[in-house]
Amino acid sequence: MKWFVSAIAFLAIQVVSASPLEKRAGVNDVATLGYATLNGGTSGGSGGPTTVVTSLSALTSAVAGTITGNTVVKVGSNTSVLGRNAVLNGVGLRVINVNNVIIRNIKISKVLASAGDAIGVQAAHQVWIDHLDLSSDRDHDKDFYDGLLDITHGCTGVTVTNTILHDHWKASLVGHSDSNGSEDVAITVTYANNVFSNLNSRTPSFRFGHGHIFNNVFDNNNDGINTRDGAQLLVENNVWTGTDKPLYATDEGFAVARGNDFGGASNTAPVGSFTSAPYSYSLVAAGSVRSAASSAGATLSF
C-alpha cells in the first residue's frame, strides 16, 4: 500500500501570508470525530514519507493525480494533503473513487464553474476535510462558480470540521441529484465546528442519506440547511443569524433538531427518525458555539 503526505508550501497562482496560527497539528494526525472515525477510521498518509511541493505540477505528481483544464487536481487513496501557508487560487481538489483521504489547512478560492467545485468528493469513503478556508465572491451570477464543497455519488464516512465556507452562491451540496437516490441513500456525512457566512444557498443542501450537523455557525446566509429527498438529519447545537429559514425541508426531507439557536427564526422540517449518531462526540452549548468555532479556517501550524 502506498502512503505519503503531501505538504503544500507557497502553492498556486497567489501566495499570501499565513493567518495567525492558533493550533499545533501533526502530519500524522488522524480523524477523531464523526463518520470519518468509523469503518477502520481515516488516517490518510499517516506514517508514510512526506513530500513538500511548491508548484501545481509538483502537487499533481505528489498526489498521483491528473490536471483537468489546468485547474483540478485529483487526490489518490491513502493520502494527506496538508497546507503550510497554502493558497489554491482557481485550483480545485477532487476526491473521486478513492478511500482514506485527509485534506487540511488550505485556502481555496475562485474556482470557476468550468472547472467545477473547489472541493469535490464523489464515490469516496473515509474522508476527513479539516481547517479549510473556501470562498469566491458574489460579484458574479450564481453560475460563474460552482460549489465550494460537494459530496455526492454515495460517499460514506465523510467528516467536515473547522472549515470556513464564505462569500459564495452555492456552498455545499450533498447528494448528486433528485434521481440518484439508489446511490446516494448510502451517504453519511458529519459537519461539525464549521462557519458558513455570506452564502446564498446550500448551507448545506442534503439529499438522501444521513447527516449529522452540530456546533456550526451560520451567519448572514440567504438560505439554511435544506433536508431533501428523504434525507435524515440530526441537527444539534448550531447557531444562526440573518436568515428566516435556518432549517427546512423540500421533497420529504427530515430532521431531528435539538439545542439550536435559530436566531429568532423557525425550524420547519418534519421530524425524522435519525436520533442518535453512531459514534461518540461532545456537544458545545449553543451559547458557546461561536467562541468554539473561532479557530476555524486555515489556522493550523505543522
Long-range contacts (C-beta under 8 A, 24 or more apart in sequence): 1-78, 2-48, 2-64, 2-76, 2-77, 2-78, 3-45, 3-46, 3-47, 3-48, 3-49, 3-78, 4-45, 4-48, 4-49, 4-50, 4-51, 4-62, 4-79, 5-44, 5-45, 5-46, 5-48, 5-49, 5-50, 5-51, 5-79, 5-80, 5-82, 6-45, 6-50, 6-51, 6-53, 6-59, 6-62, 6-63, 6-79, 6-80, 6-81, 6-82, 7-50, 7-51, 7-52, 7-53, 7-82, 7-83, 7-84, 7-302, 8-53, 8-59, 8-81, 8-82, 8-83, 8-84, 8-86, 8-106, 9-52, 9-53, 9-54, 9-84, 9-85, 9-86, 10-54, 10-85, 10-86, 11-53, 11-54, 11-55, 11-56, 11-59, 11-83, 11-86, 11-87, 11-88, 12-56, 12-86, 12-87, 12-88, 12-89, 12-90, 12-91, 13-89, 13-90, 13-91, 14-87, 14-89, 15-85, 15-87, 16-85, 16-87, 16-107, 17-85, 18-84, 18-85, 18-298, 19-133, 19-297, 19-298, 19-299, 20-299, 21-299, 21-300, 21-301, 22-295, 22-299, 22-300, 23-295, 23-299, 23-300, 23-301, 24-300, 24-301, 25-82, 25-104, 25-105, 25-131, 25-300, 25-301, 25-302, 26-302, 27-80, 27-82, 27-302, 29-102, 29-104, 30-102, 30-128, 31-102, 31-126, 31-128, 31-130, 31-159, 33-159, 33-161, 33-190, 33-192, 33-279, 33-281, 34-159, 34-161, 34-190, 34-192, 34-212, 34-277, 34-279, 34-281, 35-156, 35-157, 35-158, 35-159, 35-188, 35-189, 35-190, 35-212, 35-279, 36-126, 36-127, 36-128, 36-157, 36-158, 36-159, 36-190, 37-159, 37-279, 38-157, 38-278, 38-279, 39-125, 39-126, 39-156, 39-157, 40-126, 41-126, 42-100, 42-101, 42-102, 42-126, 42-127, 42-128, 42-157, 42-159, 43-100, 43-102, 44-78, 44-79, 44-80, 44-100, 44-101, 44-102, 44-128, 45-78, 45-79, 45-80, 45-102, 46-80, 46-102, 48-78, 56-91, 65-94, 68-94, 68-115, 69-114, 69-115, 71-111, 71-112, 71-114, 71-115, 72-115, 72-116, 75-101, 75-103, 76-101, 77-101, 80-104, 81-106, 82-302, 83-107, 83-298, 84-302, 86-298, 90-115, 92-116, 92-117, 92-118, 92-119, 92-120, 93-118, 93-119, 93-120, 94-120, 94-122, 95-119, 95-120, 95-121, 95-122, 95-124, 95-127, 96-120, 96-121, 96-122, 96-123, 96-124, 97-122, 97-123, 97-124, 98-124, 99-124, 99-125, 99-126, 100-125, 100-126, 100-127, 101-126, 101-127, 101-128, 102-127, 102-128, 102-130, 103-127, 103-128, 103-129, 103-130, 103-132, 104-128, 104-129, 104-130, 104-131, 104-132, 104-300, 105-130, 105-131, 105-132, 105-298, 105-299, 105-300, 105-302, 106-132, 106-133, 106-298, 107-132, 107-133, 107-134, 107-135, 107-297, 107-298, 108-132, 108-133, 108-134, 108-135, 109-133, 109-134, 109-135, 109-136, 110-135, 110-136, 110-137, 110-145, 111-136, 111-145, 111-146, 112-144, 112-145, 113-143, 113-144, 113-145, 113-146, 115-146, 116-146, 117-146, 117-147, 117-148, 117-149, 117-150, 118-146, 118-147, 118-148, 118-149, 119-148, 119-149, 119-150, 120-147, 120-150, 120-152, 121-149, 121-150, 121-151, 121-152, 121-155, 121-158, 122-151, 122-152, 122-153, 122-155, 123-153, 123-154, 123-155, 124-155, 124-158, 125-155, 125-156, 125-157, 126-156, 126-157, 126-158, 127-155, 127-157, 127-158, 127-159, 128-158, 128-159, 128-161, 129-158, 129-159, 129-160, 129-161, 129-163, 130-159, 130-160, 130-161, 130-162, 130-163, 131-161, 131-162, 131-163, 131-296, 131-297, 131-298, 131-299, 131-300, 132-163, 132-164, 132-297, 132-298, 133-163, 133-164, 133-166, 133-297, 133-298, 134-163, 134-164, 134-165, 134-166, 134-168, 135-164, 135-165, 135-166, 135-167, 135-168, 136-167, 136-168, 136-169, 137-167, 137-168, 138-167, 138-168, 138-169, 138-198, 138-200, 141-169, 142-169, 142-170, 142-200, 145-169, 145-170, 146-170, 147-171, 147-172, 147-173, 147-202, 148-172, 150-174, 151-175, 151-187, 151-189, 152-176, 152-180, 152-184, 153-180, 153-183, 153-184, 154-183, 154-184, 154-186, 154-187, 155-187, 155-188, 155-189, 156-186, 156-187, 156-188, 157-188, 158-187, 158-188, 158-189, 158-190, 159-189, 159-190, 159-192, 160-189, 160-190, 160-191, 160-192, 160-194, 161-190, 161-191, 161-192, 161-193, 161-194, 162-193, 162-194, 162-293, 162-295, 162-296, 162-297, 163-194, 163-195, 163-296, 163-297, 164-194, 164-195, 164-197, 164-296, 164-297, 165-194, 165-195, 165-196, 165-197, 165-199, 165-203, 166-195, 166-196, 166-197, 166-198, 166-199, 167-197, 167-198, 167-199, 168-198, 168-199, 168-200, 169-199, 169-200, 169-201, 170-200, 170-201, 170-202, 171-196, 171-199, 171-200, 171-201, 171-202, 171-203, 171-204, 171-221, 172-196, 172-202, 172-203, 172-204, 172-205, 173-202, 173-204, 173-205, 174-204, 174-205, 174-206, 174-207, 174-209, 174-211, 174-231, 175-205, 175-206, 175-207, 175-208, 175-209, 175-228, 175-229, 175-231, 176-207, 177-207, 178-207, 178-228, 178-229, 178-251, 180-207, 180-208, 181-207, 181-208, 181-229, 181-230, 184-208, 184-209, 185-209, 185-230, 187-211, 190-214, 190-277, 191-216, 192-216, 192-281, 193-292, 193-293, 193-296, 194-293, 194-296, 195-219, 195-293, 195-296, 195-297, 196-221, 197-221, 199-223, 201-226, 202-226, 206-231, 206-233, 206-253, 207-231, 207-253, 210-234, 210-274, 212-236, 212-274, 212-277, 213-238, 214-238, 214-281, 214-283, 215-283, 215-284, 215-289, 215-292, 215-293, 216-289, 216-293, 217-289, 217-290, 217-293, 218-243, 218-246, 224-248, 224-265, 225-255, 225-269, 226-250, 226-253, 227-253, 227-254, 227-255, 227-269, 227-272, 228-253, 229-253, 230-254, 232-272, 232-273, 232-274, 233-269, 233-272, 233-274, 234-274, 234-275, 234-276, 234-277, 235-260, 235-267, 236-260, 236-283, 237-283, 237-284, 237-285, 237-286, 237-289, 238-286, 238-289, 239-263, 239-286, 239-289, 239-290, 240-265, 259-283, 259-285, 259-286, 260-286, 261-286, 261-287, 261-289
